[in-house]
Amino acid sequence: MAEDSSNDLCREDFDAGPSSYDEIEPNLYLGNLTAATDIKWLKETKITHILTVDSCPLPRKVQILPNVNLKFIQITDMPREDFLIHFEDSYQFINYALQDGGKVLVHCYFGVSRSATLVIAYIMKKHEMNYDDAFEFVKAKRRFVGPNPGFIAQLKLYETMGWTINTQDVQFKLYRLQIAADKVRKAKILPSSFADLIKPDPSLATVRPEPTVYRCKKCRRIVASASNLLPHSPQEKQVWRYVSVRKQEMRSKQMKALEEVEKAKKEDKSTEICTKTYFIEPLAWMPDIMHNVEGKLNCPKCETKLGSYSWVSGCQCPCGTKIAPAFYLIPSKVDWSNAVQNVV
């Protein structure tokens, strides 16, 4: 890539092969970069909207086409790219165009992974399909589609959240933390684009404070709210990347889980959420978490050690569950409280 006179990124390499495109649904096309720059084809097909998901935008000859609306998402074809955050606005772009009688081309470089991911996400939401069915639907029209494993995991998470972005979903929180951890691992600093992961200091909440909080056992300062916890069960895996999206499989797992619960009851074993370690979201009172890979978490008032954090190594709970990255409190250092009055 290089920069043109206007300081916009432009492409030096251009070898996406011959023009390749397929109509997935009426007026919705999935193709490669060559198709997106084929002015003759664009005009003949009467393409009105182009959604580009690539490392750099389309050349000027396409940008100046009259009556063609463009949307550009800058992303590489790497499994750990934060692609999920673009599913909703991409759906709206495609949906509005088609409802307005337009024709849409969604493309990346080869039309195999990135653009296919967005089209699959669109099909999933529109038809309320699980990932496997939506993938087969798109593959039947364009035989060589193939999202990378990271994008597949994000599509499956999207489906488990009901084809929307639920920022309160625990698996979504874990997903975002893992994506951020990759950035920290490389740059040794948390990029500003992930600053939203750092949640407000619950001790400073004055509007609708949560009734359930955790306090430093020594000085009683609030250090976390119930909503900041990332609960886990004994021996649990971080499952956002492994979640099953078939409803039949979900039912099967639920039935199996119920059987295990009944079995555990008979064996007098606990099946409750583990309380041996409190994994929580990163909070604003935690010093240096945006600039250090790991460190201790001390009470901001009395300096008592409450726990630790690690963006890379994470932490393994005594129950066997490992969370990475991990921000955790030691249960013996904090008290649960249902009083909202704060001590500062």
C-alpha positions, 0 to 999 in steps of 0.5 A: 500500500502507498499514499496518494497526494490526498494522503488516502491509502491506495493499493500498489498491488492488484492481482485479485484475479479475473472478475468474480461475482455471484448473486446470493439473493436477488440484487445482492452480489458477493465478489472480489476487488476486480469486480468492484473496479470493473466499471463496465460491469458495475454500470451494466448490472446497475450496482447502486451500493458497494460495501468494501471490506479491505485494507484500503478503499476503492480507487478514485475511478470507482469513488467518482461514479455517479449514483453509487453509494460506497461504504468502506470497512478497513480490516485485514483477513486475520482471525483476531480482527474485531469484525463483529462490531461491523455486523449491524451497520453492514446489515443496515447498509445492505438492507436499506439499499435493497429495500430502496430498490438498489443493487448491492455488491459486497466485496473484499480482495478475493471475495472469499473470507471478509466479504463472505462473512458480512454476507453470511451475517446478513443472511443469518439476521434476515432469515434468523438462521444459524451459522451452518445453514447460512454458510451453506446457503451462501456457499450454494451460490458462491462455492469457494466462500470460506471465512477464517476461523476467527470470523466463524467464531464471531458469526456463531457468537452473533447468532447466540446473541440473537443476531444483534450486539448485546454488550451485556452478554458475558461471552461478548465481554470475554470476546472483546477482552480477548481481541483487546488482549491480542492488541496489548500482546503486540503493542504492550499498550491498550489501543484507544479504540478499546477504551470502552472496555474500561468500565466506570469506577462503581464507587463514583456512581451517583445515578442509579447505583447498583444495589449489589456491590463488592467492597474492600474488606479492610476499608469498605470502599466499593471496588466492583458492582455485580454487573462487573462480574464475569461468572464462571463454573468449575472446569469451564472453558472460555467458550465464546469461540467454541459455542454451538449455534444449532438449536438442536445441539443447544437443546441436547446440551441443555438436556445433558446439563440437566442430567448432570445437575440431577446426577450431581444432586444425587452425588451431593456435588455443587453445581453452582457458579464458582466463588473461589475467584471473582473475575471482573471487567477492567475498571477505571480505578485500576492503575496502569492497566492500559499501559502494563501487560500485568500487575497487582490490583490494590485497593485505591483507598487503603492499598490493600492487595485485592487481586491481580490482572494479566492481559496475556497469561490470564489466571487459572482459578482453583476450580480449574477454569482459566480466563485470559485475559483476567482481572480478578479479585481474591474473595477473602479480600472483599465482602459482598454487600447489598447496601448502596451507600459508599465509603470514600 
